[in-house]
Amino acid sequence: DKVEIIVLGGTWSHYPKDYQEEFCRDLFYAANTFDEDASKLGKRGEAAARTRPRRDLLYEQRMNERSHCKIIGLTLETRPDHISWPEVRRLRRYGCTRVQIGVQHTDDEVLKGINRGHERQHAVD
């Protein structure tokens, strides 16, 4: 099976980098340890406890290449003024396949009025 994950809301790039890496690692871990075998479900249908400890992000990503539940897409949302080429490269290391830019408006006066903290040009750049 294949899954595409979209993390919406908030400013992804504003979260602590350790948290970002742990979050992405746990996405891959969850996919890698997911088991559809109904006999492993509890009485209420809960999944069985994870059978192995979490490893580092790269290990979980490599395991996911052969996993029954493959993550084929990971979209992370951030603000236009928080994205740069170094940031894109870092997001790629997390397994991100698409970046969603949270453009709220294209009129600088509106952006100023809602205290967005950036101008239209940030979204263009």
VEXKE-185566 format. One record per atom (N, C-alpha, C): residue number from 1; residue in three letters; atom name; x, y, z. Coordinates in steps of 0.2 Angstrom, whole numbers, padded with zeros to 4 digits. Layout:
<pt k="NUM" r="ALA" a="CA" px="X" py="Y" pz="Z"/>
...
//
This chain:
<pt k="1" r="ASP" a="N" px="0004" py="-0006" pz="0000"/>
<pt k="1" r="ASP" a="CA" px="0000" py="0000" pz="0000"/>
<pt k="1" r="ASP" a="C" px="0004" py="0006" pz="0000"/>
<pt k="2" r="LYS" a="N" px="0001" py="0012" pz="-0002"/>
<pt k="2" r="LYS" a="CA" px="0005" py="0018" pz="-0003"/>
<pt k="2" r="LYS" a="C" px="0001" py="0023" pz="0001"/>
<pt k="3" r="VAL" a="N" px="0005" py="0028" pz="0004"/>
<pt k="3" r="VAL" a="CA" px="0002" py="0033" pz="0008"/>
<pt k="3" r="VAL" a="C" px="0005" py="0040" pz="0006"/>
<pt k="4" r="GLU" a="N" px="0001" py="0045" pz="0006"/>
<pt k="4" r="GLU" a="CA" px="0004" py="0052" pz="0005"/>
<pt k="4" r="GLU" a="C" px="0002" py="0056" pz="0011"/>
<pt k="5" r="ILE" a="N" px="0007" py="0059" pz="0014"/>
<pt k="5" r="ILE" a="CA" px="0006" py="0063" pz="0020"/>
<pt k="5" r="ILE" a="C" px="0006" py="0070" pz="0019"/>
<pt k="6" r="ILE" a="N" px="0002" py="0074" pz="0021"/>
<pt k="6" r="ILE" a="CA" px="0002" py="0081" pz="0021"/>
<pt k="6" r="ILE" a="C" px="0001" py="0084" pz="0028"/>
<pt k="7" r="VAL" a="N" px="0006" py="0088" pz="0029"/>
<pt k="7" r="VAL" a="CA" px="0006" py="0091" pz="0036"/>
<pt k="7" r="VAL" a="C" px="0005" py="0099" pz="0035"/>
<pt k="8" r="LEU" a="N" px="-0002" py="0101" pz="0037"/>
<pt k="8" r="LEU" a="CA" px="-0004" py="0107" pz="0035"/>
<pt k="8" r="LEU" a="C" px="-0005" py="0111" pz="0042"/>
<pt k="9" r="GLY" a="N" px="-0005" py="0118" pz="0041"/>
<pt k="9" r="GLY" a="CA" px="-0006" py="0122" pz="0046"/>
<pt k="9" r="GLY" a="C" px="0001" py="0124" pz="0050"/>
<pt k="10" r="GLY" a="N" px="0001" py="0130" pz="0053"/>
<pt k="10" r="GLY" a="CA" px="0007" py="0132" pz="0056"/>
<pt k="10" r="GLY" a="C" px="0013" py="0133" pz="0051"/>
<pt k="11" r="THR" a="N" px="0019" py="0134" pz="0054"/>
<pt k="11" r="THR" a="CA" px="0025" py="0136" pz="0050"/>
<pt k="11" r="THR" a="C" px="0030" py="0130" pz="0052"/>
<pt k="12" r="TRP" a="N" px="0030" py="0125" pz="0048"/>
<pt k="12" r="TRP" a="CA" px="0034" py="0120" pz="0049"/>
<pt k="12" r="TRP" a="C" px="0041" py="0122" pz="0050"/>
<pt k="13" r="SER" a="N" px="0044" py="0126" pz="0047"/>
<pt k="13" r="SER" a="CA" px="0051" py="0128" pz="0047"/>
<pt k="13" r="SER" a="C" px="0052" py="0132" pz="0054"/>
<pt k="14" r="HIS" a="N" px="0047" py="0134" pz="0057"/>
<pt k="14" r="HIS" a="CA" px="0048" py="0138" pz="0064"/>
<pt k="14" r="HIS" a="C" px="0049" py="0133" pz="0070"/>
<pt k="15" r="TYR" a="N" px="0047" py="0127" pz="0069"/>
<pt k="15" r="TYR" a="CA" px="0047" py="0122" pz="0074"/>
<pt k="15" r="TYR" a="C" px="0055" py="0120" pz="0075"/>
<pt k="16" r="PRO" a="N" px="0057" py="0118" pz="0081"/>
<pt k="16" r="PRO" a="CA" px="0064" py="0116" pz="0083"/>
<pt k="16" r="PRO" a="C" px="0066" py="0111" pz="0078"/>
<pt k="17" r="LYS" a="N" px="0072" py="0111" pz="0075"/>
<pt k="17" r="LYS" a="CA" px="0074" py="0106" pz="0070"/>
<pt k="17" r="LYS" a="C" px="0074" py="0099" pz="0073"/>
<pt k="18" r="ASP" a="N" px="0076" py="0098" pz="0080"/>
<pt k="18" r="ASP" a="CA" px="0076" py="0092" pz="0083"/>
<pt k="18" r="ASP" a="C" px="0069" py="0089" pz="0082"/>
<pt k="19" r="TYR" a="N" px="0064" py="0093" pz="0084"/>
<pt k="19" r="TYR" a="CA" px="0057" py="0091" pz="0084"/>
<pt k="19" r="TYR" a="C" px="0055" py="0089" pz="0076"/>
<pt k="20" r="GLN" a="N" px="0057" py="0093" pz="0072"/>
<pt k="20" r="GLN" a="CA" px="0055" py="0091" pz="0065"/>
<pt k="20" r="GLN" a="C" px="0058" py="0084" pz="0063"/>
<pt k="21" r="GLU" a="N" px="0064" py="0083" pz="0064"/>
<pt k="21" r="GLU" a="CA" px="0067" py="0077" pz="0062"/>
<pt k="21" r="GLU" a="C" px="0064" py="0071" pz="0066"/>
<pt k="22" r="GLU" a="N" px="0062" py="0072" pz="0072"/>
<pt k="22" r="GLU" a="CA" px="0059" py="0067" pz="0076"/>
<pt k="22" r="GLU" a="C" px="0052" py="0065" pz="0073"/>
<pt k="23" r="PHE" a="N" px="0048" py="0071" pz="0072"/>
<pt k="23" r="PHE" a="CA" px="0042" py="0070" pz="0069"/>
<pt k="23" r="PHE" a="C" px="0042" py="0066" pz="0062"/>
<pt k="24" r="CYS" a="N" px="0046" py="0068" pz="0058"/>
<pt k="24" r="CYS" a="CA" px="0047" py="0064" pz="0051"/>
<pt k="24" r="CYS" a="C" px="0049" py="0057" pz="0052"/>
<pt k="25" r="ARG" a="N" px="0054" py="0056" pz="0057"/>
<pt k="25" r="ARG" a="CA" px="0056" py="0049" pz="0059"/>
<pt k="25" r="ARG" a="C" px="0050" py="0045" pz="0061"/>
<pt k="26" r="ASP" a="N" px="0046" py="0048" pz="0065"/>
<pt k="26" r="ASP" a="CA" px="0040" py="0044" pz="0068"/>
<pt k="26" r="ASP" a="C" px="0035" py="0043" pz="0062"/>
<pt k="27" r="LEU" a="N" px="0034" py="0047" pz="0057"/>
<pt k="27" r="LEU" a="CA" px="0030" py="0046" pz="0052"/>
<pt k="27" r="LEU" a="C" px="0032" py="0039" pz="0048"/>
<pt k="28" r="PHE" a="N" px="0039" py="0039" pz="0047"/>
<pt k="28" r="PHE" a="CA" px="0041" py="0033" pz="0043"/>
<pt k="28" r="PHE" a="C" px="0041" py="0027" pz="0048"/>
<pt k="29" r="TYR" a="N" px="0042" py="0028" pz="0054"/>
<pt k="29" r="TYR" a="CA" px="0042" py="0022" pz="0059"/>
<pt k="29" r="TYR" a="C" px="0035" py="0019" pz="0059"/>
<pt k="30" r="ALA" a="N" px="0030" py="0024" pz="0060"/>
<pt k="30" r="ALA" a="CA" px="0023" py="0022" pz="0060"/>
<pt k="30" r="ALA" a="C" px="0021" py="0018" pz="0053"/>
<pt k="31" r="ALA" a="N" px="0023" py="0020" pz="0048"/>
<pt k="31" r="ALA" a="CA" px="0022" py="0016" pz="0041"/>
<pt k="31" r="ALA" a="C" px="0025" py="0010" pz="0041"/>
<pt k="32" r="ASN" a="N" px="0031" py="0010" pz="0044"/>
<pt k="32" r="ASN" a="CA" px="0035" py="0003" pz="0044"/>
<pt k="32" r="ASN" a="C" px="0033" py="-0002" pz="0048"/>
<pt k="33" r="THR" a="N" px="0030" py="0000" pz="0054"/>
<pt k="33" r="THR" a="CA" px="0027" py="-0005" pz="0059"/>
<pt k="33" r="THR" a="C" px="0020" py="-0006" pz="0058"/>
<pt k="34" r="PHE" a="N" px="0017" py="-0003" pz="0054"/>
<pt k="34" r="PHE" a="CA" px="0009" py="-0004" pz="0053"/>
<pt k="34" r="PHE" a="C" px="0008" py="-0011" pz="0050"/>
<pt k="35" r="ASP" a="N" px="0003" py="-0014" pz="0053"/>
<pt k="35" r="ASP" a="CA" px="0002" py="-0021" pz="0051"/>
<pt k="35" r="ASP" a="C" px="-0006" py="-0022" pz="0050"/>
<pt k="36" r="GLU" a="N" px="-0008" py="-0024" pz="0044"/>
<pt k="36" r="GLU" a="CA" px="-0015" py="-0025" pz="0043"/>
<pt k="36" r="GLU" a="C" px="-0017" py="-0032" pz="0045"/>
<pt k="37" r="ASP" a="N" px="-0013" py="-0036" pz="0048"/>
<pt k="37" r="ASP" a="CA" px="-0016" py="-0042" pz="0050"/>
<pt k="37" r="ASP" a="C" px="-0021" py="-0042" pz="0056"/>
<pt k="38" r="ALA" a="N" px="-0027" py="-0043" pz="0055"/>
<pt k="38" r="ALA" a="CA" px="-0032" py="-0042" pz="0060"/>
<pt k="38" r="ALA" a="C" px="-0031" py="-0046" pz="0066"/>
<pt k="39" r="SER" a="N" px="-0027" py="-0052" pz="0066"/>
<pt k="39" r="SER" a="CA" px="-0026" py="-0056" pz="0072"/>
<pt k="39" r="SER" a="C" px="-0022" py="-0052" pz="0077"/>
<pt k="40" r="LYS" a="N" px="-0018" py="-0047" pz="0075"/>
<pt k="40" r="LYS" a="CA" px="-0014" py="-0043" pz="0079"/>
<pt k="40" r="LYS" a="C" px="-0018" py="-0037" pz="0082"/>
<pt k="41" r="LEU" a="N" px="-0024" py="-0036" pz="0081"/>
<pt k="41" r="LEU" a="CA" px="-0028" py="-0031" pz="0084"/>
<pt k="41" r="LEU" a="C" px="-0031" py="-0033" pz="0090"/>
<pt k="42" r="GLY" a="N" px="-0032" py="-0028" pz="0095"/>
<pt k="42" r="GLY" a="CA" px="-0035" py="-0030" pz="0101"/>
<pt k="42" r="GLY" a="C" px="-0042" py="-0030" pz="0101"/>
<pt k="43" r="LYS" a="N" px="-0045" py="-0031" pz="0107"/>
<pt k="43" r="LYS" a="CA" px="-0053" py="-0032" pz="0107"/>
<pt k="43" r="LYS" a="C" px="-0056" py="-0026" pz="0104"/>
<pt k="44" r="ARG" a="N" px="-0054" py="-0020" pz="0105"/>
<pt k="44" r="ARG" a="CA" px="-0057" py="-0014" pz="0102"/>
<pt k="44" r="ARG" a="C" px="-0054" py="-0012" pz="0096"/>
<pt k="45" r="GLY" a="N" px="-0050" py="-0016" pz="0093"/>
<pt k="45" r="GLY" a="CA" px="-0048" py="-0015" pz="0086"/>
<pt k="45" r="GLY" a="C" px="-0041" py="-0011" pz="0086"/>
<pt k="46" r="GLU" a="N" px="-0038" py="-0010" pz="0092"/>
<pt k="46" r="GLU" a="CA" px="-0032" py="-0006" pz="0093"/>
<pt k="46" r="GLU" a="C" px="-0026" py="-0010" pz="0090"/>
<pt k="47" r="ALA" a="N" px="-0022" py="-0007" pz="0086"/>
<pt k="47" r="ALA" a="CA" px="-0016" py="-0010" pz="0084"/>
<pt k="47" r="ALA" a="C" px="-0012" py="-0013" pz="0089"/>
<pt k="48" r="ALA" a="N" px="-0008" py="-0018" pz="0088"/>
<pt k="48" r="ALA" a="CA" px="-0003" py="-0021" pz="0093"/>
<pt k="48" r="ALA" a="C" px="0002" py="-0016" pz="0094"/>
<pt k="49" r="ALA" a="N" px="0005" py="-0016" pz="0100"/>
<pt k="49" r="ALA" a="CA" px="0010" py="-0012" pz="0102"/>
<pt k="49" r="ALA" a="C" px="0016" py="-0013" pz="0097"/>
<pt k="50" r="ARG" a="N" px="0020" py="-0007" pz="0095"/>
<pt k="50" r="ARG" a="CA" px="0025" py="-0008" pz="0091"/>
<pt k="50" r="ARG" a="C" px="0030" py="-0013" pz="0093"/>
<pt k="51" r="THR" a="N" px="0033" py="-0017" pz="0089"/>
<pt k="51" r="THR" a="CA" px="0037" py="-0022" pz="0091"/>
<pt k="51" r="THR" a="C" px="0044" py="-0021" pz="0091"/>
<pt k="52" r="ARG" a="N" px="0046" py="-0015" pz="0089"/>
<pt k="52" r="ARG" a="CA" px="0053" py="-0013" pz="0089"/>
<pt k="52" r="ARG" a="C" px="0054" py="-0006" pz="0091"/>
<pt k="53" r="PRO" a="N" px="0060" py="-0004" pz="0093"/>
<pt k="53" r="PRO" a="CA" px="0061" py="0003" pz="0095"/>
<pt k="53" r="PRO" a="C" px="0062" py="0007" pz="0089"/>
<pt k="54" r="ARG" a="N" px="0061" py="0013" pz="0090"/>
<pt k="54" r="ARG" a="CA" px="0062" py="0018" pz="0084"/>
<pt k="54" r="ARG" a="C" px="0070" py="0018" pz="0083"/>
<pt k="55" r="ARG" a="N" px="0072" py="0019" pz="0077"/>
<pt k="55" r="ARG" a="CA" px="0079" py="0020" pz="0075"/>
<pt k="55" r="ARG" a="C" px="0079" py="0027" pz="0072"/>
<pt k="56" r="ASP" a="N" px="0085" py="0029" pz="0069"/>
<pt k="56" r="ASP" a="CA" px="0086" py="0036" pz="0067"/>
<pt k="56" r="ASP" a="C" px="0082" py="0037" pz="0060"/>
<pt k="57" r="LEU" a="N" px="0081" py="0043" pz="0058"/>
<pt k="57" r="LEU" a="CA" px="0077" py="0045" pz="0052"/>
<pt k="57" r="LEU" a="C" px="0079" py="0041" pz="0046"/>
<pt k="58" r="LEU" a="N" px="0086" py="0041" pz="0045"/>
<pt k="58" r="LEU" a="CA" px="0088" py="0038" pz="0039"/>
<pt k="58" r="LEU" a="C" px="0087" py="0030" pz="0038"/>
<pt k="59" r="TYR" a="N" px="0088" py="0027" pz="0044"/>
<pt k="59" r="TYR" a="CA" px="0086" py="0020" pz="0045"/>
<pt k="59" r="TYR" a="C" px="0079" py="0019" pz="0043"/>
<pt k="60" r="GLU" a="N" px="0074" py="0023" pz="0046"/>
<pt k="60" r="GLU" a="CA" px="0067" py="0022" pz="0045"/>
<pt k="60" r="GLU" a="C" px="0065" py="0023" pz="0038"/>
<pt k="61" r="GLN" a="N" px="0069" py="0028" pz="0035"/>
<pt k="61" r="GLN" a="CA" px="0067" py="0030" pz="0027"/>
<pt k="61" r="GLN" a="C" px="0069" py="0024" pz="0023"/>
<pt k="62" r="ARG" a="N" px="0075" py="0021" pz="0025"/>
<pt k="62" r="ARG" a="CA" px="0078" py="0015" pz="0021"/>
<pt k="62" r="ARG" a="C" px="0073" py="0009" pz="0022"/>
<pt k="63" r="MET" a="N" px="0071" py="0008" pz="0028"/>
<pt k="63" r="MET" a="CA" px="0066" py="0003" pz="0029"/>
<pt k="63" r="MET" a="C" px="0060" py="0004" pz="0025"/>
<pt k="64" r="ASN" a="N" px="0058" py="0010" pz="0024"/>
<pt k="64" r="ASN" a="CA" px="0051" py="0011" pz="0021"/>
<pt k="64" r="ASN" a="C" px="0051" py="0009" pz="0014"/>
<pt k="65" r="GLU" a="N" px="0057" py="0009" pz="0011"/>
<pt k="65" r="GLU" a="CA" px="0058" py="0007" pz="0004"/>
<pt k="65" r="GLU" a="C" px="0055" py="0000" pz="0003"/>
<pt k="66" r="ARG" a="N" px="0056" py="-0004" pz="0008"/>
<pt k="66" r="ARG" a="CA" px="0053" py="-0011" pz="0007"/>
<pt k="66" r="ARG" a="C" px="0047" py="-0012" pz="0012"/>
<pt k="67" r="SER" a="N" px="0045" py="-0007" pz="0015"/>
<pt k="67" r="SER" a="CA" px="0039" py="-0008" pz="0019"/>
<pt k="67" r="SER" a="C" px="0032" py="-0010" pz="0015"/>
<pt k="68" r="HIS" a="N" px="0028" py="-0013" pz="0019"/>
<pt k="68" r="HIS" a="CA" px="0021" py="-0014" pz="0016"/>
<pt k="68" r="HIS" a="C" px="0017" py="-0008" pz="0015"/>
<pt k="69" r="CYS" a="N" px="0019" py="-0003" pz="0019"/>
<pt k="69" r="CYS" a="CA" px="0015" py="0003" pz="0019"/>
<pt k="69" r="CYS" a="C" px="0020" py="0009" pz="0017"/>
<pt k="70" r="LYS" a="N" px="0021" py="0010" pz="0011"/>
<pt k="70" r="LYS" a="CA" px="0026" py="0015" pz="0008"/>
<pt k="70" r="LYS" a="C" px="0024" py="0022" pz="0008"/>
<pt k="71" r="ILE" a="N" px="0028" py="0027" pz="0011"/>
<pt k="71" r="ILE" a="CA" px="0026" py="0034" pz="0011"/>
<pt k="71" r="ILE" a="C" px="0029" py="0036" pz="0004"/>
<pt k="72" r="ILE" a="N" px="0024" py="0038" pz="-0001"/>
<pt k="72" r="ILE" a="CA" px="0026" py="0040" pz="-0007"/>
<pt k="72" r="ILE" a="C" px="0026" py="0048" pz="-0008"/>
<pt k="73" r="GLY" a="N" px="0024" py="0051" pz="-0003"/>
<pt k="73" r="GLY" a="CA" px="0024" py="0058" pz="-0004"/>
<pt k="73" r="GLY" a="C" px="0023" py="0061" pz="0003"/>
<pt k="74" r="LEU" a="N" px="0027" py="0067" pz="0005"/>
<pt k="74" r="LEU" a="CA" px="0027" py="0070" pz="0011"/>
<pt k="74" r="LEU" a="C" px="0027" py="0078" pz="0009"/>
<pt k="75" r="THR" a="N" px="0021" py="0081" pz="0011"/>
<pt k="75" r="THR" a="CA" px="0021" py="0088" pz="0010"/>
<pt k="75" r="THR" a="C" px="0021" py="0092" pz="0016"/>
<pt k="76" r="LEU" a="N" px="0025" py="0097" pz="0017"/>
<pt k="76" r="LEU" a="CA" px="0026" py="0101" pz="0023"/>
<pt k="76" r="LEU" a="C" px="0024" py="0108" pz="0021"/>
<pt k="77" r="GLU" a="N" px="0021" py="0111" pz="0025"/>
<pt k="77" r="GLU" a="CA" px="0018" py="0118" pz="0024"/>
<pt k="77" r="GLU" a="C" px="0023" py="0123" pz="0028"/>
<pt k="78" r="THR" a="N" px="0024" py="0129" pz="0025"/>
<pt k="78" r="THR" a="CA" px="0028" py="0134" pz="0028"/>
<pt k="78" r="THR" a="C" px="0026" py="0141" pz="0025"/>
<pt k="79" r="ARG" a="N" px="0029" py="0146" pz="0028"/>
<pt k="79" r="ARG" a="CA" px="0028" py="0153" pz="0026"/>
<pt k="79" r="ARG" a="C" px="0032" py="0154" pz="0021"/>
<pt k="80" r="PRO" a="N" px="0030" py="0159" pz="0016"/>
<pt k="80" r="PRO" a="CA" px="0035" py="0161" pz="0011"/>
<pt k="80" r="PRO" a="C" px="0041" py="0164" pz="0013"/>
<pt k="81" r="ASP" a="N" px="0041" py="0168" pz="0019"/>
<pt k="81" r="ASP" a="CA" px="0047" py="0171" pz="0022"/>
<pt k="81" r="ASP" a="C" px="0052" py="0166" pz="0026"/>
<pt k="82" r="HIS" a="N" px="0050" py="0160" pz="0026"/>
<pt k="82" r="HIS" a="CA" px="0054" py="0155" pz="0030"/>
<pt k="82" r="HIS" a="C" px="0057" py="0150" pz="0025"/>
<pt k="83" r="ILE" a="N" px="0056" py="0150" pz="0019"/>
<pt k="83" r="ILE" a="CA" px="0059" py="0145" pz="0014"/>
<pt k="83" r="ILE" a="C" px="0065" py="0148" pz="0010"/>
<pt k="84" r="SER" a="N" px="0070" py="0144" pz="0009"/>
<pt k="84" r="SER" a="CA" px="0076" py="0146" pz="0006"/>
<pt k="84" r="SER" a="C" px="0079" py="0139" pz="0003"/>
<pt k="85" r="TRP" a="N" px="0084" py="0140" pz="-0002"/>
<pt k="85" r="TRP" a="CA" px="0086" py="0134" pz="-0005"/>
<pt k="85" r="TRP" a="C" px="0090" py="0129" pz="0001"/>
<pt k="86" r="PRO" a="N" px="0093" py="0132" pz="0006"/>
<pt k="86" r="PRO" a="CA" px="0096" py="0128" pz="0011"/>
<pt k="86" r="PRO" a="C" px="0090" py="0124" pz="0015"/>
<pt k="87" r="GLU" a="N" px="0085" py="0128" pz="0016"/>
<pt k="87" r="GLU" a="CA" px="0079" py="0125" pz="0019"/>
<pt k="87" r="GLU" a="C" px="0076" py="0119" pz="0015"/>
<pt k="88" r="VAL" a="N" px="0075" py="0120" pz="0009"/>
<pt k="88" r="VAL" a="CA" px="0073" py="0115" pz="0004"/>
<pt k="88" r="VAL" a="C" px="0077" py="0109" pz="0005"/>
<pt k="89" r="ARG" a="N" px="0084" py="0110" pz="0004"/>
<pt k="89" r="ARG" a="CA" px="0088" py="0104" pz="0005"/>
<pt k="89" r="ARG" a="C" px="0087" py="0100" pz="0012"/>
<pt k="90" r="ARG" a="N" px="0086" py="0104" pz="0017"/>
<pt k="90" r="ARG" a="CA" px="0085" py="0101" pz="0024"/>
<pt k="90" r="ARG" a="C" px="0079" py="0097" pz="0024"/>
<pt k="91" r="LEU" a="N" px="0073" py="0100" pz="0021"/>
<pt k="91" r="LEU" a="CA" px="0067" py="0097" pz="0021"/>
<pt k="91" r="LEU" a="C" px="0067" py="0090" pz="0016"/>
<pt k="92" r="ARG" a="N" px="0071" py="0090" pz="0011"/>
<pt k="92" r="ARG" a="CA" px="0072" py="0084" pz="0007"/>
<pt k="92" r="ARG" a="C" px="0075" py="0079" pz="0011"/>
<pt k="93" r="ARG" a="N" px="0080" py="0080" pz="0016"/>
<pt k="93" r="ARG" a="CA" px="0083" py="0075" pz="0020"/>
<pt k="93" r="ARG" a="C" px="0078" py="0072" pz="0024"/>
<pt k="94" r="TYR" a="N" px="0073" py="0076" pz="0026"/>
<pt k="94" r="TYR" a="CA" px="0067" py="0073" pz="0030"/>
<pt k="94" r="TYR" a="C" px="0063" py="0069" pz="0026"/>
<pt k="95" r="GLY" a="N" px="0063" py="0069" pz="0019"/>
<pt k="95" r="GLY" a="CA" px="0059" py="0065" pz="0015"/>
<pt k="95" r="GLY" a="C" px="0054" py="0069" pz="0012"/>
<pt k="96" r="CYS" a="N" px="0054" py="0075" pz="0013"/>
<pt k="96" r="CYS" a="CA" px="0049" py="0080" pz="0010"/>
<pt k="96" r="CYS" a="C" px="0049" py="0079" pz="0002"/>
<pt k="97" r="THR" a="N" px="0043" py="0078" pz="-0001"/>
<pt k="97" r="THR" a="CA" px="0043" py="0078" pz="-0008"/>
<pt k="97" r="THR" a="C" px="0040" py="0084" pz="-0011"/>
<pt k="98" r="ARG" a="N" px="0036" py="0088" pz="-0007"/>
<pt k="98" r="ARG" a="CA" px="0033" py="0094" pz="-0009"/>
<pt k="98" r="ARG" a="C" px="0033" py="0099" pz="-0004"/>
<pt k="99" r="VAL" a="N" px="0034" py="0105" pz="-0005"/>
<pt k="99" r="VAL" a="CA" px="0033" py="0111" pz="0000"/>
<pt k="99" r="VAL" a="C" px="0027" py="0115" pz="-0002"/>
<pt k="100" r="GLN" a="N" px="0023" py="0116" pz="0003"/>
<pt k="100" r="GLN" a="CA" px="0017" py="0120" pz="0002"/>
<pt k="100" r="GLN" a="C" px="0018" py="0127" pz="0005"/>
<pt k="101" r="ILE" a="N" px="0018" py="0132" pz="0001"/>
<pt k="101" r="ILE" a="CA" px="0019" py="0139" pz="0004"/>
<pt k="101" r="ILE" a="C" px="0012" py="0142" pz="0006"/>
<pt k="102" r="GLY" a="N" px="0012" py="0144" pz="0012"/>
<pt k="102" r="GLY" a="CA" px="0006" py="0147" pz="0014"/>
<pt k="102" r="GLY" a="C" px="0005" py="0154" pz="0013"/>
<pt k="103" r="VAL" a="N" px="0003" py="0155" pz="0006"/>
<pt k="103" r="VAL" a="CA" px="0002" py="0162" pz="0004"/>
<pt k="103" r="VAL" a="C" px="-0005" py="0164" pz="0006"/>
<pt k="104" r="GLN" a="N" px="-0006" py="0169" pz="0010"/>
<pt k="104" r="GLN" a="CA" px="-0012" py="0171" pz="0013"/>
<pt k="104" r="GLN" a="C" px="-0015" py="0177" pz="0009"/>
<pt k="105" r="HIS" a="N" px="-0011" py="0181" pz="0005"/>
<pt k="105" r="HIS" a="CA" px="-0014" py="0186" pz="0001"/>
<pt k="105" r="HIS" a="C" px="-0008" py="0189" pz="-0003"/>
<pt k="106" r="THR" a="N" px="-0010" py="0192" pz="-0009"/>
<pt k="106" r="THR" a="CA" px="-0005" py="0195" pz="-0013"/>
<pt k="106" r="THR" a="C" px="-0005" py="0202" pz="-0013"/>
<pt k="107" r="ASP" a="N" px="-0009" py="0205" pz="-0009"/>
<pt k="107" r="ASP" a="CA" px="-0009" py="0213" pz="-0008"/>
<pt k="107" r="ASP" a="C" px="-0005" py="0215" pz="-0002"/>
<pt k="108" r="ASP" a="N" px="0001" py="0218" pz="-0003"/>
<pt k="108" r="ASP" a="CA" px="0005" py="0220" pz="0003"/>
<pt k="108" r="ASP" a="C" px="0001" py="0224" pz="0009"/>
<pt k="109" r="GLU" a="N" px="-0004" py="0228" pz="0007"/>
<pt k="109" r="GLU" a="CA" px="-0008" py="0232" pz="0012"/>
<pt k="109" r="GLU" a="C" px="-0012" py="0227" pz="0016"/>
<pt k="110" r="VAL" a="N" px="-0015" py="0222" pz="0013"/>
<pt k="110" r="VAL" a="CA" px="-0019" py="0217" pz="0017"/>
<pt k="110" r="VAL" a="C" px="-0014" py="0213" pz="0021"/>
<pt k="111" r="LEU" a="N" px="-0008" py="0211" pz="0018"/>
<pt k="111" r="LEU" a="CA" px="-0003" py="0207" pz="0023"/>
<pt k="111" r="LEU" a="C" px="-0001" py="0211" pz="0029"/>
<pt k="112" r="LYS" a="N" px="0000" py="0218" pz="0028"/>
<pt k="112" r="LYS" a="CA" px="0002" py="0222" pz="0033"/>
<pt k="112" r="LYS" a="C" px="-0004" py="0223" pz="0038"/>
<pt k="113" r="GLY" a="N" px="-0010" py="0223" pz="0036"/>
<pt k="113" r="GLY" a="CA" px="-0016" py="0224" pz="0040"/>
<pt k="113" r="GLY" a="C" px="-0017" py="0218" pz="0044"/>
<pt k="114" r="ILE" a="N" px="-0015" py="0212" pz="0042"/>
<pt k="114" r="ILE" a="CA" px="-0017" py="0206" pz="0046"/>
<pt k="114" r="ILE" a="C" px="-0010" py="0204" pz="0050"/>
<pt k="115" r="ASN" a="N" px="-0005" py="0208" pz="0050"/>
<pt k="115" r="ASN" a="CA" px="0001" py="0207" pz="0053"/>
<pt k="115" r="ASN" a="C" px="0004" py="0200" pz="0051"/>
<pt k="116" r="ARG" a="N" px="0004" py="0199" pz="0045"/>
<pt k="116" r="ARG" a="CA" px="0007" py="0193" pz="0042"/>
<pt k="116" r="ARG" a="C" px="0015" py="0193" pz="0043"/>
<pt k="117" r="GLY" a="N" px="0018" py="0198" pz="0043"/>
<pt k="117" r="GLY" a="CA" px="0025" py="0198" pz="0044"/>
<pt k="117" r="GLY" a="C" px="0030" py="0197" pz="0038"/>
<pt k="118" r="HIS" a="N" px="0027" py="0197" pz="0032"/>
<pt k="118" r="HIS" a="CA" px="0031" py="0197" pz="0026"/>
<pt k="118" r="HIS" a="C" px="0027" py="0201" pz="0021"/>
<pt k="119" r="GLU" a="N" px="0030" py="0202" pz="0015"/>
<pt k="119" r="GLU" a="CA" px="0027" py="0205" pz="0009"/>
<pt k="119" r="GLU" a="C" px="0026" py="0200" pz="0004"/>
<pt k="120" r="ARG" a="N" px="0022" py="0202" pz="-0001"/>
<pt k="120" r="ARG" a="CA" px="0021" py="0198" pz="-0007"/>
<pt k="120" r="ARG" a="C" px="0027" py="0195" pz="-0010"/>
<pt k="121" r="GLN" a="N" px="0032" py="0200" pz="-0011"/>
<pt k="121" r="GLN" a="CA" px="0038" py="0198" pz="-0014"/>
<pt k="121" r="GLN" a="C" px="0041" py="0191" pz="-0011"/>
<pt k="122" r="HIS" a="N" px="0040" py="0190" pz="-0004"/>
<pt k="122" r="HIS" a="CA" px="0043" py="0184" pz="-0001"/>
<pt k="122" r="HIS" a="C" px="0040" py="0178" pz="-0005"/>
<pt k="123" r="ALA" a="N" px="0034" py="0178" pz="-0007"/>
<pt k="123" r="ALA" a="CA" px="0030" py="0173" pz="-0010"/>
<pt k="123" r="ALA" a="C" px="0033" py="0172" pz="-0017"/>
<pt k="124" r="VAL" a="N" px="0034" py="0177" pz="-0020"/>
<pt k="124" r="VAL" a="CA" px="0037" py="0177" pz="-0027"/>
<pt k="124" r="VAL" a="C" px="0044" py="0174" pz="-0027"/>
<pt k="125" r="ASP" a="N" px="0048" py="0177" pz="-0023"/>
<pt k="125" r="ASP" a="CA" px="0055" py="0174" pz="-0023"/>
<pt k="125" r="ASP" a="C" px="0055" py="0167" pz="-0021"/>
//
